Amino acid sequence: MSPRFGQCVVKSAALRGVEAYSVDVEVVVAPGLPGMTIVGMADAAVHESRERVKAALRACGFSMPTEKVVVNLAPSSLKKAGSGFDLPIALGILQATGQIDAELTGGRMFVGELSLEGRLRQVAGILAFGICALQGGWQLVVPEGSPRVPLEGLEQLNLYQLGALHPGGEGFRPAQDAIALQEDAKPPDFSDVAGHDLAKRAMQIAAAGGHGLLMMGPPGSGKTMLASRMASILPPLTEEEKLEAAAVHSVAGEPTEKILAGVRPFRSPHHSASQAGLVGGGSPVRPGEISLAHHGVLFLDELAEFKASVLQSIRQPMESGSVCITRADGNIVLPANFVLLAASNPCPCGYLGDPEHSCRCTDLQVKTYQGRIGGPILDRIGLHLDIPRLPPSSVLATGSGTSSEVLREGVLQAREFSEWRMARQEVAPGRLAMPDLVALCAMEEGTQAFLESMAQGYSMSGRAIMKLLAVARTIADLEQQDRVGQDHIAEALGFRLREEIGS
């Protein structure tokens, strides 16, 4: 006998950028030619759910209506993408035809992909869906194998799992216990790097103040080795930072275990990365590497080898801490608050300035190669450092260098002092405007005159002066000094200036 006619609404959600918004899956079974129509700005993956849903319902012993089925995904003004609507569409059909009780879907949000056998498969963005469900006051039903996330702010989320469609609607059960978060093996330690004390000092300043760092030196000088150890001196993520960073990785389908354990992300894209891969984009919009590095480190190795258009696309995110992607249906803002580490050879052959190897490049080749990076990017990087090649004795003295524990202790103390100082001066933490930064430095007249003369002598732009002052403020924080002095300005200037090309 044909199922009776009816209609219902099942709650689901869709991703837009790195956030999820609620979607009403409206299902109507009415007289008409047999078939299923899905409307509401659905993409190809959503339209394909028609065949998956039909096969899954039959495989699980349900009846597929022989009348006309119309599915509307509201709000219809926003695009819907992905296979996560399979489950709510199937449940909507079952409820509209009276094959399951309406109480099973009441107060619940459903997300999941169906196999042809009726089993559920996980979809990306479960953490974002959880945040959306919690804000709306709904229980969240997800595919089996999605454990509860032990994050502050998500304790009240009622999470349920479903392994497959069952006749009668059985199968809902509370999510398994929270995943045990254990950090992997300890990250590489700076003690493995003998020498390079100046580079370690620069890394400590960059970690303490969140400044960008450019390392330039010949092949094998240790640039990548130093960058890979940055995570070992960064403070652990706060609960709020964990939630923000893990949500981005969840939407991108990346593992979140390390982030939930408090380890800051470390991303190192290849220099062949496209603009969409680096800053985000595509259809639907997917977060890029700068968003996956949110609250962590973005390491761009072989900086001069990146395409100029791709490299210049990170200029605005470096300043604002986010990237705005414009589409016909509106703007999508993705978080991108990262510490930039960059490394580059000084010339095409790589040996400019190396006393052990002669450079084969002409001055024009050197200028052209370094010019690929571009002045606007260099202006936004607070620390510039030449990394010389170490002698064999230092290379073999591994394990005797300054340890990450010592450097990390200084970073933690500097950040704690900075927070105390800003709270005392009633300045909100974050990206500071020029007047606030100058006020926080509390420079004496002689120090300010020294800064002005240096900026004038080296023809520094306003942004470069800001970066110089911010680095000097961090150096003072490492020494727990209220005022920025001339010695702090001088050290920051030393990390700002490099030798002229070809000199």
C-alpha positions as CSV (number, residue, x, y, z in Angstrom):
1,M,0.0,0.0,0.0
2,S,1.3,3.5,-0.8
3,P,2.4,5.6,2.1
4,R,0.1,8.4,3.1
5,F,0.7,12.0,2.1
6,G,2.2,14.4,4.5
7,Q,4.8,17.0,5.3
8,C,7.4,17.7,8.0
9,V,10.4,19.7,8.9
10,V,13.7,18.2,10.1
11,K,16.5,20.4,11.4
12,S,20.0,20.2,9.9
13,A,22.9,22.5,9.2
14,A,25.2,23.7,6.4
15,L,28.7,25.1,6.4
16,R,29.6,28.6,5.3
17,G,33.3,29.2,5.6
18,V,34.3,27.8,8.9
19,E,30.9,28.3,10.6
20,A,27.7,26.3,10.5
21,Y,24.2,27.7,10.2
22,S,20.9,25.9,10.8
23,V,18.9,24.6,7.8
24,D,15.2,23.5,7.8
25,V,14.8,20.4,5.7
26,E,11.2,20.7,4.6
27,V,9.7,17.5,3.0
28,V,6.3,17.3,1.3
29,V,4.9,14.0,-0.1
30,A,1.9,14.9,-2.3
31,P,0.0,13.6,-5.3
32,G,1.8,13.9,-8.6
33,L,4.2,12.2,-10.9
34,P,6.7,9.9,-9.0
35,G,10.1,11.4,-8.3
36,M,12.1,13.5,-5.8
37,T,12.9,17.2,-6.3
38,I,15.4,19.1,-4.1
39,V,15.3,22.9,-4.1
40,G,16.9,25.6,-2.0
41,M,20.3,26.4,-3.7
42,A,21.6,22.9,-3.4
43,D,24.9,21.8,-5.1
44,A,25.6,18.6,-7.1
45,A,26.5,16.6,-4.0
46,V,23.1,17.5,-2.4
47,H,21.2,16.6,-5.5
48,E,23.0,13.2,-5.7
49,S,21.5,12.4,-2.3
50,R,18.3,11.5,-4.1
51,E,19.7,8.2,-5.3
52,R,21.6,7.5,-2.0
53,V,18.4,8.1,0.1
54,K,16.3,5.9,-2.2
55,A,18.7,3.0,-2.0
56,A,19.3,3.4,1.7
57,L,15.6,3.4,2.6
58,R,14.9,0.3,0.6
59,A,18.0,-1.5,2.0
60,C,16.8,-0.8,5.5
61,G,13.3,-2.2,5.0
62,F,11.5,1.1,4.5
63,S,9.1,2.1,1.7
64,M,10.0,4.8,-0.7
65,P,6.9,6.8,-1.6
66,T,5.7,6.4,-5.2
67,E,4.2,9.9,-5.2
68,K,5.9,13.2,-5.8
69,V,8.5,14.2,-3.1
70,V,9.6,17.8,-2.8
71,V,12.5,18.7,-0.4
72,N,13.2,22.3,0.3
73,L,16.4,23.5,2.1
74,A,15.6,26.7,3.9
75,P,16.8,29.5,3.9
76,S,16.8,29.2,0.1
77,S,19.0,32.3,-0.3
78,L,22.2,30.5,0.8
79,K,24.0,27.8,-1.1
80,K,24.0,24.3,0.4
81,A,26.9,21.9,-0.2
82,G,28.1,18.5,0.8
83,S,26.5,15.1,1.6
84,G,25.5,15.8,5.2
85,F,21.8,16.3,4.2
86,D,21.3,12.6,3.4
87,L,20.2,11.7,6.9
88,P,17.8,14.6,7.5
89,I,16.2,14.1,4.0
90,A,15.7,10.4,4.7
91,L,14.2,11.0,8.1
92,G,12.0,13.7,6.7
93,I,10.6,11.3,4.1
94,L,10.0,8.7,6.7
95,Q,8.3,11.1,9.0
96,A,6.1,12.6,6.2
97,T,5.0,9.1,5.2
98,G,4.3,8.0,8.8
99,Q,7.0,5.4,8.9
100,I,8.7,6.9,12.0
101,D,7.3,8.9,14.9
102,A,7.7,12.7,14.8
103,E,9.0,12.6,18.3
104,L,12.2,11.0,17.0
105,T,13.2,14.2,15.1
106,G,11.8,16.8,17.5
107,G,14.4,19.1,19.1
108,R,17.3,17.4,17.3
109,M,19.7,18.4,14.5
110,F,20.8,15.7,12.1
111,V,24.0,15.6,9.9
112,G,25.3,12.6,8.1
113,E,25.9,10.9,4.8
114,L,24.2,7.6,3.9
115,S,25.7,4.6,2.1
116,L,23.6,2.6,-0.3
117,E,23.2,0.0,2.5
118,G,21.8,2.6,4.9
119,R,24.8,3.0,7.1
120,L,26.0,6.5,8.1
121,R,29.3,8.0,7.1
122,Q,30.9,11.0,8.8
123,V,31.1,14.4,7.2
124,A,33.5,17.2,7.7
125,G,32.7,20.0,10.2
126,I,31.2,18.0,13.1
127,L,32.7,20.5,15.6
128,A,31.2,23.5,13.7
129,F,27.8,21.7,13.7
130,G,28.1,21.1,17.4
131,I,28.6,24.8,18.1
132,C,25.6,25.6,15.9
133,A,23.4,23.0,17.7
134,L,24.4,24.2,21.1
135,Q,23.6,27.8,20.2
136,G,20.2,26.8,18.9
137,G,19.4,24.5,21.9
138,W,19.2,21.3,19.8
139,Q,20.5,17.9,20.4
140,L,23.0,16.8,17.6
141,V,22.7,13.4,16.0
142,V,25.9,12.5,14.0
143,P,27.3,9.3,12.4
144,E,28.7,6.6,14.6
145,G,32.3,7.1,15.6
146,S,32.1,10.9,16.4
147,P,33.3,11.2,20.0
148,R,32.3,13.9,22.4
149,V,34.8,16.8,22.2
150,P,36.1,17.7,25.7
151,L,36.2,21.5,25.2
152,E,35.2,24.2,27.6
153,G,32.0,25.7,26.1
154,L,30.7,22.5,24.6
155,E,30.0,20.6,27.8
156,Q,26.3,21.2,27.6
157,L,26.0,19.8,24.0
158,N,23.8,16.7,23.9
159,L,25.5,14.6,21.3
160,Y,24.0,11.4,19.9
161,Q,25.2,8.8,17.5
162,L,23.5,6.8,14.8
163,G,25.1,3.9,13.0
164,A,22.4,3.2,10.4
165,L,18.8,3.7,9.6
166,H,16.6,1.2,11.6
167,P,12.9,0.3,11.1
168,G,11.0,1.9,13.9
169,G,13.6,4.6,14.4
170,E,15.8,2.7,16.9
171,G,19.5,3.3,17.1
172,F,19.9,6.7,18.7
173,R,22.4,6.5,21.6
174,P,24.6,9.0,23.5
175,A,28.0,9.7,22.0
176,Q,30.8,7.7,23.3
177,D,33.0,9.1,26.0
178,A,35.2,12.0,25.3
179,I,38.3,11.2,23.4
180,A,41.5,10.8,25.4
181,L,43.7,13.6,24.4
182,Q,47.4,12.7,24.6
183,E,50.1,14.7,22.9
184,D,52.3,12.8,20.5
185,A,56.0,12.5,21.0
186,K,57.6,15.8,22.1
187,P,58.4,18.2,19.2
188,P,62.0,18.7,18.2
189,D,64.0,20.6,20.7
190,F,66.2,23.6,20.1
191,S,69.0,21.9,22.1
192,D,69.5,19.8,18.9
193,V,70.7,23.0,17.2
194,A,74.2,23.9,18.4
195,G,75.1,27.6,17.7
196,H,72.7,29.9,16.0
197,D,72.2,31.7,19.3
198,L,71.1,34.9,17.5
199,A,68.5,33.0,15.5
200,K,67.2,31.4,18.7
201,R,66.9,34.9,20.2
202,A,65.0,36.0,17.2
203,M,62.7,33.0,17.4
204,Q,62.1,33.7,21.1
205,I,61.1,37.3,20.3
206,A,58.8,36.2,17.5
207,A,57.1,33.6,19.8
208,A,56.7,36.1,22.6
209,G,55.2,38.8,20.5
210,G,53.7,37.0,17.6
211,H,56.0,38.7,15.1
212,G,56.8,37.5,11.6
213,L,60.4,36.3,11.0
214,L,62.3,36.0,7.7
215,M,65.4,33.9,7.7
216,M,67.7,34.2,4.7
217,G,70.8,32.0,4.2
218,P,72.5,29.4,2.0
219,P,71.2,25.9,1.6
220,G,71.9,23.7,4.6
221,S,72.4,26.6,7.0
222,G,69.6,25.4,9.3
223,K,66.6,27.6,8.4
224,T,64.1,24.8,8.2
225,M,65.5,23.0,11.2
226,L,65.1,26.2,13.3
227,A,61.5,26.8,12.0
228,S,60.4,23.2,12.8
229,R,61.3,23.8,16.4
230,M,59.2,26.9,16.8
231,A,56.2,24.9,18.2
232,S,58.4,23.7,21.2
233,I,58.6,27.3,22.6
234,L,55.0,28.4,22.0
235,P,52.6,28.4,25.0
236,P,49.7,25.9,24.8
237,L,46.4,26.9,23.3
238,T,43.8,28.4,25.6
239,E,40.3,26.8,25.7
240,E,38.9,29.5,23.4
241,E,41.8,29.2,21.0
242,K,41.4,25.4,20.9
243,L,37.7,25.8,19.9
244,E,38.5,28.3,17.2
245,A,41.4,26.4,15.7
246,A,39.8,23.0,16.0
247,A,36.7,24.3,14.2
248,V,38.7,25.3,11.2
249,H,40.5,22.0,11.0
250,S,37.2,20.1,11.5
251,V,35.6,22.0,8.5
252,A,38.6,21.2,6.4
253,G,38.5,17.5,7.3
254,E,41.9,17.7,9.0
255,P,42.7,15.9,12.3
256,T,42.0,17.9,15.5
257,E,43.5,15.7,18.2
258,K,46.7,17.7,18.5
259,I,44.9,21.0,18.7
260,L,42.5,19.7,21.3
261,A,45.5,18.6,23.3
262,G,46.7,22.2,23.3
263,V,49.4,22.0,20.5
264,R,49.4,25.0,18.2
265,P,49.0,24.3,14.5
266,F,52.2,24.3,12.3
267,R,51.5,24.5,8.6
268,S,54.2,24.4,5.9
269,P,52.6,24.5,2.4
270,H,54.8,23.8,-0.6
271,H,55.8,26.8,-2.7
272,S,53.7,25.5,-5.6
273,A,50.5,26.2,-3.6
274,S,47.7,28.0,-5.4
275,Q,46.1,31.2,-4.1
276,A,43.0,29.3,-3.1
277,G,45.1,26.7,-1.4
278,L,47.0,29.3,0.6
279,V,44.3,31.9,1.5
280,G,41.2,29.8,1.0
281,G,38.5,29.7,-1.7
282,G,36.9,27.2,-4.1
283,S,33.3,26.3,-4.3
284,P,32.2,25.7,-1.7
285,V,34.7,27.9,0.1
286,R,37.3,25.9,1.9
287,P,39.8,27.3,4.4
288,G,43.3,27.7,3.1
289,E,46.7,27.1,4.8
290,I,46.6,30.6,6.5
291,S,43.3,29.7,8.2
292,L,44.6,26.2,9.1
293,A,47.5,28.0,10.8
294,H,45.1,30.1,12.9
295,H,46.5,30.6,16.4
296,G,49.6,28.8,15.2
297,V,52.6,29.1,12.9
298,L,52.6,29.4,9.1
299,F,56.0,28.4,7.7
300,L,56.7,29.5,4.1
301,D,59.9,27.7,3.0
302,E,61.6,28.9,-0.2
303,L,59.7,32.2,0.0
304,A,61.0,33.6,-3.2
305,E,59.8,30.6,-5.1
306,F,56.1,31.3,-4.4
307,K,54.2,32.9,-7.2
308,A,54.1,36.7,-6.7
309,S,50.3,36.8,-6.9
310,V,49.9,34.0,-4.4
311,L,52.5,35.6,-2.0
312,Q,51.0,39.0,-2.1
313,S,47.5,37.6,-1.3
314,I,48.6,37.1,2.4
315,R,49.3,40.8,2.9
316,Q,45.9,41.8,4.1
317,P,45.5,38.7,6.4
318,M,48.8,39.5,8.0
319,E,47.5,42.8,9.1
320,S,43.9,42.0,10.0
321,G,44.2,38.4,11.3
322,S,41.4,37.3,8.9
323,V,40.8,36.9,5.2
324,C,37.6,38.0,3.5
325,I,36.6,36.0,0.4
326,T,34.0,37.7,-1.8
327,R,31.4,35.6,-3.6
328,A,28.3,36.5,-5.6
329,D,26.1,35.5,-2.6
330,G,28.1,37.6,-0.1
331,N,31.4,37.8,1.8
332,I,32.9,34.9,3.8
333,V,35.3,35.8,6.6
334,L,37.9,33.1,7.6
335,P,40.1,33.5,10.6
336,A,43.9,33.8,9.9
337,N,45.7,35.0,13.0
338,F,49.1,33.3,12.6
339,V,52.8,33.8,13.2
340,L,54.6,33.9,9.9
341,L,58.0,32.2,9.6
342,A,59.6,32.4,6.2
343,A,62.9,31.1,4.8
344,S,64.6,31.9,1.5
345,N,68.0,31.5,-0.2
346,P,69.6,34.9,-0.9
347,C,70.0,34.2,-4.6
348,P,69.2,31.7,-7.3
349,C,72.3,29.6,-6.6
350,G,71.9,30.1,-2.9
351,Y,75.5,31.0,-1.9
352,L,75.5,34.7,-1.8
353,G,77.5,35.8,1.2
354,D,78.7,32.2,2.0
355,P,82.5,32.3,2.6
356,E,82.8,28.6,1.8
357,H,81.2,28.8,-1.7
358,S,81.4,31.4,-4.4
359,C,78.2,32.9,-5.7
360,R,77.7,32.4,-9.5
361,C,74.8,35.0,-9.7
362,T,75.0,38.5,-11.2
363,D,73.8,41.5,-9.2
364,L,70.8,41.7,-11.6
365,Q,69.9,38.0,-10.9
366,V,70.2,38.5,-7.1
367,K,68.0,41.7,-7.2
368,T,65.4,40.0,-9.4
369,Y,65.3,36.9,-7.1
370,Q,65.0,38.8,-3.9
371,G,62.5,41.2,-5.6
372,R,60.1,38.3,-6.0
373,I,59.3,38.6,-2.3
374,G,58.2,42.2,-2.7
375,G,58.6,45.2,-0.4
376,P,55.0,45.1,0.9
377,I,55.6,41.6,2.4
378,L,59.0,42.5,3.8
379,D,57.5,45.6,5.4
380,R,55.0,43.4,7.3
381,I,57.6,41.1,8.7
382,G,59.0,42.4,11.9
383,L,62.3,40.4,12.1
384,H,64.8,39.9,9.3
385,L,67.7,37.6,9.9
386,D,70.7,36.2,8.0
387,I,71.4,32.6,8.9
388,P,75.1,31.7,8.2
389,R,76.3,28.2,7.6
390,L,77.6,26.5,10.7
391,P,81.1,25.0,10.9
392,P,81.3,21.2,11.1
393,S,82.3,21.3,14.8
394,S,79.0,23.0,15.6
395,V,77.0,20.7,13.4
396,L,78.4,17.7,15.3
397,A,77.8,19.3,18.7
398,T,74.1,18.4,18.6
399,G,72.3,18.4,21.9
400,S,74.5,21.0,23.5
401,G,72.6,24.1,22.3
402,T,70.1,26.3,24.3
403,S,67.1,24.1,25.0
404,S,63.5,24.8,24.1
405,E,62.6,24.8,27.8
406,V,64.8,27.8,28.5
407,L,63.5,29.7,25.6
408,R,59.9,28.8,26.3
409,E,60.2,30.0,29.9
410,G,61.2,33.4,28.6
411,V,58.3,33.4,26.2
412,L,55.8,32.6,28.9
413,Q,57.2,35.2,31.3
414,A,57.1,37.8,28.6
415,R,53.5,37.1,27.6
416,E,52.5,37.1,31.3
417,F,54.2,40.4,31.9
418,S,52.6,41.8,28.7
419,E,49.1,40.8,29.8
420,W,49.7,42.3,33.3
421,R,51.0,45.5,31.8
422,M,48.1,45.9,29.4
423,A,45.5,45.2,32.0
424,R,47.1,47.8,34.3
425,Q,47.0,50.3,31.5
426,E,43.4,49.3,30.6
427,V,44.3,48.4,27.0
428,A,42.5,45.4,25.4
429,P,44.8,42.7,24.1
430,G,45.0,42.2,20.3
431,R,46.2,44.2,17.3
432,L,47.0,47.7,18.5
433,A,46.6,51.0,16.8
434,M,49.6,53.3,16.5
435,P,48.5,55.6,19.4
436,D,48.0,52.6,21.8
437,L,51.3,51.1,20.8
438,V,53.2,54.3,21.4
439,A,51.5,54.8,24.8
440,L,52.3,51.2,25.8
441,C,56.0,51.8,25.0
442,A,56.2,54.7,27.4
443,M,59.4,56.0,25.8
444,E,61.4,58.8,27.2
445,E,62.2,61.8,25.1
446,G,65.7,60.6,24.3
447,T,64.5,57.2,23.2
448,Q,61.8,58.6,21.0
449,A,64.3,61.0,19.4
450,F,66.6,58.1,18.8
451,L,63.8,56.1,17.1
452,E,62.9,59.1,14.9
453,S,66.5,59.6,13.8
454,M,66.8,55.9,12.9
455,A,63.6,55.9,11.0
456,Q,64.6,59.0,9.2
457,G,68.1,57.7,8.4
458,Y,66.8,54.4,7.0
459,S,63.7,55.9,5.2
460,M,61.4,53.6,7.1
461,S,57.7,53.6,6.2
462,G,55.0,54.1,8.8
463,R,54.2,50.4,8.9
464,A,57.9,49.6,9.3
465,I,58.1,52.0,12.3
466,M,55.1,50.3,13.8
467,K,56.7,46.8,13.4
468,L,60.0,48.1,14.8
469,L,58.2,49.5,17.8
470,A,56.2,46.4,18.4
471,V,59.4,44.2,18.3
472,A,61.1,46.6,20.8
473,R,58.1,46.4,23.1
474,T,58.4,42.6,23.1
475,I,62.1,42.8,23.8
476,A,61.3,45.0,26.8
477,D,58.7,42.5,27.9
478,L,61.3,39.7,27.8
479,E,63.3,41.8,30.3
480,Q,60.1,42.7,32.2
481,Q,60.7,46.5,31.7
482,D,57.8,49.0,31.7
483,R,59.5,51.4,29.4
484,V,61.1,50.8,26.0
485,G,64.6,52.0,26.0
486,Q,67.2,52.8,23.4
487,D,68.8,49.4,23.8
488,H,65.5,47.8,23.0
489,I,65.1,50.0,19.9
490,A,68.6,49.2,18.8
491,E,68.2,45.4,19.1
492,A,64.9,45.6,17.2
493,L,66.6,47.7,14.5
494,G,69.4,45.1,14.3
495,F,66.8,42.5,13.5
496,R,65.1,44.8,11.0
497,L,68.0,45.7,8.8
498,R,69.9,43.4,6.5
499,E,73.0,44.0,4.3
500,E,72.3,45.6,0.9
501,I,71.9,43.2,-1.9
502,G,75.1,42.4,-3.6
503,S,77.3,44.1,-1.0
